[in-house]
Amino acid sequence: MNIDRFVEAAKPLGLLGIKVNRGEELIAQWRLEGECRRNIYSATKSFTSCAVGFALQEGLLTLEERIVDVFPKELPEKIDGNLEKAQVRDLLTMCLGQAEGSLMGEQRPLYEEEDWVKLSLRIPFVYEPGTHFVYNNVGPYLAGILVQRRAGCDLVSYLTPRLFSHLGIRRPTWESDPLGNSFGAGGLFLTLTELHRFGLFCLFEGKWEGKQLLSAEWIRESSRQQQDAPYGYLFWRGDYNSYRADGKYCQLSIVMPDKHAVVTTVAECRNGDAMMDAIYRHICAVL
């Protein structure tokens, strides 16, 4: 596959590397620099989605558990009705019920409260869970905390034997909160190839090298649109019936089941719409 037109369009936008697979075959790649681990920002959320899937598969949690039952020690003194209705499922859809995003990158260094679970649950639940899409780091953060508490280890330790080691990802760095918990909403550091392997793992519906690691049903459920917005369980939906792990500055792994293909980029791009347009026009349209 010739990707020269894409590189010509995307390089000025800050593209650092791209890999394209059709099934197991690598059909195109380009890199501006050697591979190094970079912050994949919110593409991390899709790994947290898989961590929830593994925990569900192992009977450590259910999506129907209420948040007030999951985090009883960190609840505010006054619990409103919307918080009482919130379930684990609502942590994954960006429809938690809070009115604006919290625990965002520019906010985290400024918090005086070190217990971010308490901080998160004190933020008002303005809407009934499941009714309003608001991009918010609170949901995936709390989902990651729940997995860690039920599993008794951090997310890196939890995912290493279940996912990372199979994909050849050797103990990556992952941002933590002030109390040392993995931050499930962001801060995972991976190379282009490592992120691309994750996309392939999703394309193959949880199977790797002939072994079903994660339920195919979970991959299908987490990648389909869950509410009114184009969002699944911590995966974005897109054109060509695609879904993707999507991080700031265009750290992307785009899965296209209909084309049996994966496109992964790492970049330092401040114009994400232009980058996505270039990917759709010059890569996806011709696959």
C-alpha positions, 0 to 999 in steps of 0.5 A: 500500500502506498501511503505517500499522499498521507505522509505528505498531508500528515507530516506537516501536522506533526505525524511521527509514525504510522503502521497499517495492517490488513489482518496479520499483514503489515502493508504500510509503515512510516516513521520520522524517528526511531521508536520510543515510548510516548504518552498515549494520553487518553488512548489509555482509556481503551486499555482500562476498558480491557482491564474491566473486561478481564475483571468481568471475565474473572468474576471480580465485578459486574457492570450493574454494581452501584457506585455507592456500593463500590466506593462506600468509604469515599462517599460525600456526606450528602448523596444525591439521587443521581449518584445513587443511580450510577452504576459501574457501566456508567463509568465507561460511557462518558455518561456518568452524570457530572456536568463537566470534565474533571481530573483532566491533564491541566487540572491534576497537578493543581488539586490539593486533595490527594484522595481522588476517589473522594474528590471525584464523588464530591463533584455534583451528579447533575444529570441522571446517569446514562442521559448526558454525554460529557467527556470526563476522566472521572469515569475511567479513573474510578473504573481503573480504581475498582479493578485495582481494588478487586484485583489487589494490584496496580493496572500494570501488574494486572494487565501484564500476565493477561495482556501486555506479556502476550503482546510483547509489551514489557512492563510499561510506565503508567501515570499514577495518582497521589496515592500510587494508584494507576490512573486509568484515564491516561498516562500510559507510555507505549511505542508505536508498535506496542499501540499497534499490537493493541489495535490488532488484539482488538481487531482479532476480538481478544485473540492473540496467537491463537489464544482467546485472552479476552472475551470476543463478546466484550470487545464487540460490546465495548466497541459499539456505540452505547449512548447517543454519542459516538462512544462505546466503553472507553472507545470512540466510534468513527467513519467506516464503521471503525472504533479507536483508542484515541489520545491527545495529539493523535495517538490513535489506533483505529480498528476497522472490522469491515476492512479487517484493518488497523491504522495506528499513529503517534504524533504531536498534532494540534489539529486532530480533525485535519489528521483524522480527515487525512487518515480517512481520505488517504488510508481508510478510503483506499484500504 
